[in-house]
């Protein structure tokens, strides 16, 4: 915007000076200033052109004690010279085409800007003035009118030129200026270009970086508009893509050494191996030379289009540094006629070309006679008979093709105005001639340009003056001749019909040291599967540490930002990179613990049956009769079921079994303890009933025992039915207790009901224990109260110990603990009550008599 205001102020000042001088009758003029580097050819209409044929200038000390010396250019560029001749070739081809601009001859006026703003401004003002001298706001020459300007190569110079030319609505068509700000129609109403805007290129460069997984990137950018706008865009795109910028350094274009020593130290000291360079080749080559001096190699350079196909950097001495470079190049094509034209240039036919001798010296590494040589320098002499055909053959042209299409765009706009029916508001009664057109006429027509070149390239501009965005992706290889060459390995086309904007042929890639493996550029090593990235405070996001995924979570990709939990029925493997089905845990018959307990249960059920068989066989013996034969048989049957019900706790818990096993356990144990209680009370009643006049004789029958058993069992039955109706046990899968294991178990339903059941059993056992303890010394040889005392003591000890063990056990061990308690308590009753009797019956039959009895047994 500042240039626009400055240019406007310039025009206003010139008008004011003219008015003042006319009124005062004072003669005034600007200082004369010669403009070197001017190459022109006459015609009916003139096309302007600016090219940086020289890449540098002599840096003079501007003390202003004397008149400043004229700007002196140096470092001739064959590549830029070729761009200039692409314009000349296009003009000659158009002049020879009877269909395009018939009867009209185009001329040209070309200026060497020498990569300086001063030369760009001089050339622009000179073309507007129409002569060899610069007269702002005046066209003093009587020559052919100016139709438009082709230029410039650098965005900074194009911005200046577009501001000046935009004041007068002269079209400016750039072949290499890609700064996005030039698309703003409010600032640059007459600017067009045949190279895409950097908006597209910088997004593509970031896409390229992210495509190869590089996350630690260095940036080198020139300190001009091209570099600074590029820095903003590519840095933002890289960060948005998840990568980080290790450093961003400016190439100081105003310094002769471009600040190269400092830049090389930064590159050497950084861990970033990939460096994006947004600068011209004439600036970057000085940095490359410094890298060569300090022997810094091994980096991968990402090239912007300004140097991706540079001839200047193809020098063999840069091979170790630049091999493997990859970048965006302007979309190219074949120009066989231009190759033929350029390779046929001769000194004798181009005397008016002031640059051709310098070109000849650079192309053939020779010197013309009388040329001053450096000290101790030796070189071949130029003769002018050297053959360019030996140096230039058919190749892919990129920037020359842009210059060529830019020239044709202006020509077709002229053709549209002079030789075709009017477009839009431009309607005339008669066909206009060369002298009648104004620059805005051509500007109007160039907006609608849409044509195809002889090489099949479609040319058009959008509303902002931009062409379709297409780039080639090039990779720098070492050719068979030992020199660097740029090989096209892919494309970036935003108008691709299948929306595959980014395509790369990986097999064609070559990297540093001629490796075919993609190099790494990371601040931190990659986190493998099973780990996640942990951001380190105070460091960029790409500088992280690796942490193992939390328990129960996995990461199945490298550099995972977060871990993901497995589903409820799966669990991570040891590497935590995939989920496996969880192991189910229950007291299985296949487990050693399960089949051991099952075997004990089965064997234990045989013991009560065996004892029952013994009692049946010896039912008439005194010891069997004295201990209430019928109650003993019922107790033995209940003990059989006690041992048997423990099998219901082993195996996969089925929903039906969950309902029945706790009820069965409660009922059979209630029956068992009720039988023991009935036996104990019967002993006490029987002893008391033998006293004279005792009223207890009527309670000595078996009906009382059965009533006790029935009442005690009925209470447990009511509790069990209530439990089943309101809070039944059910099957549950526990995934939280043990990592990676699904514990399959039956819940108690209502914990209150479960503990009430155990409490009731404990109450019956406690009553039996107390009664038996009080009756342990009754004078009866076959008094079993003392055995019942020991059995109930053991029974209560088992279940009191069971409570903390049950509450602390987990998984199948909870069930195993309950099975163990059932077996232990059942064995306590069997061992304490029936084993002594069996010992006497089977092994001491002499003690199984009635003679020692002091009390007659009536039961």
Secondary structure, 3 states (H helix, E strand, C coil): CHHHHHHHHHHHHHHHHHHHHHHHCCCCCCCCCCCCCEEEECCCEEEEEEECCEEEECCCCCCCCCCCCCCCEEEECHHHHHHHHHHHHHHHHHHCCCCCCCCCCEEEEEEECCCCHHHHHHHHHHHHHCCCCCCCCCCCCCCCEEEEEECCCCHHHHHHHHHHHHHCCCEEEECCCCCHHHHCCCCCCCEEECCCCHHHHHHHHHHHHHHCCCCEEEEEEECCHHHHHHHHHHHHHHHHCCCEEEEEEEECCCCCCCCHHHHHHHHHHCCCCEEEEECCHHHHHHHHHHHHHCCCCCCEEEECCCCCCCCHHHCHHHHHHHCCCEEEEECCEECHHHHHHHHCCCHHHCCCCCCHHHHHHHHHCEECCCCCCCCCCCCEECCCCCCHHHCCCCCEECHHHHHHHHHHHHHHHHHHHHHCCCCCCCCCCCCCCHHHCCHHHHHHHHCCCEEECCCCCEEECCCCCCCCCEEEEEEEEECCCCCEEEEEEEEEECCCCCCCCEEECHHHCCCHHHCCCCCCCCCCCCCCCCEEEEECCCCCCCCEEEEECCCCEECCCCCCCCCEECCCCEEECCCCCCEEECEEECCCCCCHHHHHHHHHHHHHHHHHHHHHHHHHHCCCCHHHHHCCHHHHHHHHHHHHHHHHHHHHHCCCCCHHHHHHHHHHHHHHHHHHHHHHHHHHHHHHHHHHHCCCCCHHHHHCCHHHHHHHHHHHHHHHHHHHHHHHHHCCCCEEEECCCCCCEEEEEECCCCHHHHHHHHHHHHHHHHHHHHHHHHCCCCCCCCCCHHHHHHHHHHHHHHHHHHHHHHHHCCCHHHHHHHHHHHHHHHHHHHHHHHHHHHHHHHHCHHHCCCCCCCCCCCC
